[in-house]
Structure formats: structure tokens, C-alpha cells
Amino acid sequence: MNRDSSIRIAPSPSAIQPAALRQFLYDTYADTPKLLRVLGSLRPYVCPFDRLLPFVPAGASVIDFGCGHGALLVMMGAISRISKGIGCDIAVPALAAARAAARRLGLEDALTFLPVHAIDEVPQGPFDVVSMVDVLHHVPLAEREAFISCAAARVAPGGVFIFKDMTTRSRARQFAHQLDDWMFTREWVVPVECEEVERWASAAGLELQYAEYIPRLIYGNELRIFQRPLE
Ligand SMILES: C[S@@+](CC[C@H](N)C(=O)[O-])C[C@H]1O[C@@H](n2cnc3c(N)ncnc32)[C@H](O)[C@@H]1O
């Protein structure tokens, strides 16, 4: 696999749109088996990465909980928003794909992908940005509060916690997510109640800055941006 310097996302926020991100991901994951590559590249039409990225301050240090194939971090790296990024996941093959994508973009020094077996293995930071996209619904109910507290604890003063998960406000859209997860993981997931996440984040010292419901195709997304106040 060679570095491909022709792969770009234009840095202008108006250019960070699902179609541009689709092309970027398709080009970046050239080493991934074809079906996964195509499905992964279509994710920006379902998951609103374009709405998350503007909350990443330029030069930020980032940790992405449950990074999967690393799509969010390679996008952040490609638009030169971040100084360093760490992705953590329990899925080792996904991390290999993430590393290959980072190498293809020449971002292997900036992006690190780590296997974790337990939440307390995640590096302590603190980080300017902590992100968690479509992960919490995979975490057992009894462990979700600790998962959010652990993420919140890694947010630096003035830093942000970017949280995105499936919606529960539309039964039909929630069902679409559950069916999607079942098809890909054979897991019937229990959706996340965002009010609980807001309560847990608040208990961990974060303030809710922004909340948005973002329907995409047959799916529905809940985006929350929290911030740790400056000391
Ligand atoms: C739907 S994927 C989302 C991947 C990535 N965040 C994205 O948006 O492209 C969910 C990811 O969460 C990971 N995951 C699930 N439980 C986890 C845990 N306890 N710790 C770390 N990662 C976890 C899975 O391995 C999977 O890669």
C-alpha cells in the first residue's frame, strides 16, 4: 500500500458534505474488501459526520472511543484539524484497517489506533476533543454510565465531548438502526436514551452546549456537544 497524496477533503466547511466525504472514504479505504469499502463510504449519508466535524477546533488533540475503522479520525486528520488523534476499539481487525487508512494519507505519525479490552485502558489524556459515535448502544446497559463518565473524565478544561447515537424519538427510525445493527453484528441493540447521557455527562462536570436531531434517509441521529468549563 502506497501513500496517496491525491486524496483530499477540501478544508472549507461548506465542502464537508456527505458526497465529498463518501468519495474521500472510498479513496482512503482502498485496501478494504470491496463490499465493506462501498458500505463504509456510504456512511456519511446516514451518520452526520459533516455535522460533527465543525465542532473540532483546529489543532485539537482527540480521542475517539470505539473508533471502528477510524473514519472519523482520518477525516479530522485529512482536513488538518487535529494535532494528534488516538482511536480505541475492542475490534482488532477494524484497527488494522484504520492504520492502513492513516498510512495511505500520510497521517501515521498523527493518528494512533489502540486495542482496548476495558474502558480503563483508554489513555487518560486530557484531550481537547473526546468523541463517541454510535458506540454506546453496543455497551451493556449496566456499564453505560461508567462509559460516559470515563469519556467525560478525559475532556480537558475548555474541551468538548462529541456524542452521537441513534434516536429514540421515532420508533420507525430506531427500528431501522436496530435492524441495521442486527444485519451487521447479529446484535439486537438497546437504544440509548439521550436524556440519560445528558444527566451522566452533567454529573461528570460537562455542560451541554448543543443538541440536534438529524434524520438521514430512514435513520435518525441524536448529536450532543458537551463542554468542560474552563477552570
Ligand atoms: C457502529 S461502530 C462505530 C464505529 C465508529 N465510531 C464510527 O462511527 O465509524 C461501533 C464500534 O464500537 C466498538 N465498541 C463496542 N463496544 C465497545 C467497547 N466496550 N469499547 C470500545 N469499543 C467498543 C465496536 O467494536 C465498533 O467498532
The ligand as an SDF file (V2000), in Angstrom:
LIG
                    3D

 27 29  0  0  0  0  0  0  0  0999 V2000
  -21.1520    1.1800   14.8140 C   0  0  0  0  0  0  0  0  0  0  0  0
  -19.4300    1.0530   15.1120 S   0  0  0  0  0  0  0  0  0  0  0  0
  -18.9680    2.7750   15.0740 C   0  0  0  0  0  0  0  0  0  0  0  0
  -17.5500    2.9600   14.7170 C   0  0  0  0  0  0  0  0  0  0  0  0
  -17.0930    4.4100   14.6330 C   0  0  0  0  0  0  0  0  0  0  0  0
  -17.3040    5.1270   15.8650 N   0  0  0  0  0  0  0  0  0  0  0  0
  -17.7590    5.1300   13.5030 C   0  0  0  0  0  0  0  0  0  0  0  0
  -18.6860    5.9070   13.7440 O   0  0  0  0  0  0  0  0  0  0  0  0
  -17.3860    4.8890   12.3420 O   0  0  0  0  0  0  0  0  0  0  0  0
  -19.3590    0.6950   16.8570 C   0  0  0  0  0  0  0  0  0  0  0  0
  -17.9460    0.4330   17.3470 C   0  0  0  0  0  0  0  0  0  0  0  0
  -17.9430    0.4120   18.7710 O   0  0  0  0  0  0  0  0  0  0  0  0
  -16.9940   -0.5670   19.1520 C   0  0  0  0  0  0  0  0  0  0  0  0
  -17.2550   -0.9390   20.5570 N   0  0  0  0  0  0  0  0  0  0  0  0
  -18.3220   -1.5760   21.0570 C   0  0  0  0  0  0  0  0  0  0  0  0
  -18.1960   -1.7440   22.3920 N   0  0  0  0  0  0  0  0  0  0  0  0
  -17.0070   -1.1670   22.7340 C   0  0  0  0  0  0  0  0  0  0  0  0
  -16.2850   -1.0170   23.9580 C   0  0  0  0  0  0  0  0  0  0  0  0
  -16.7820   -1.5030   25.1000 N   0  0  0  0  0  0  0  0  0  0  0  0
  -15.1010   -0.3800   23.9460 N   0  0  0  0  0  0  0  0  0  0  0  0
  -14.5990    0.1040   22.7880 C   0  0  0  0  0  0  0  0  0  0  0  0
  -15.2210   -0.0230   21.5790 N   0  0  0  0  0  0  0  0  0  0  0  0
  -16.4060   -0.6490   21.5570 C   0  0  0  0  0  0  0  0  0  0  0  0
  -17.2140   -1.6870   18.1660 C   0  0  0  0  0  0  0  0  0  0  0  0
  -16.1270   -2.5980   18.1270 O   0  0  0  0  0  0  0  0  0  0  0  0
  -17.3820   -0.8980   16.8810 C   0  0  0  0  0  0  0  0  0  0  0  0
  -16.1630   -0.6920   16.2150 O   0  0  0  0  0  0  0  0  0  0  0  0
  1  2  1  0
  2  3  1  0
  2 10  1  0
  3  4  1  0
  4  5  1  0
  5  6  1  0
  5  7  1  0
  7  8  2  0
  7  9  1  0
 10 11  1  0
 11 12  1  0
 11 26  1  0
 12 13  1  0
 13 14  1  0
 13 24  1  0
 14 15  1  0
 14 23  1  0
 15 16  2  0
 16 17  1  0
 17 18  1  0
 17 23  2  0
 18 19  1  0
 18 20  2  0
 20 21  1  0
 21 22  2  0
 22 23  1  0
 24 25  1  0
 24 26  1  0
 26 27  1  0
M  CHG  2   2   1   9  -1
M  END
$$$$
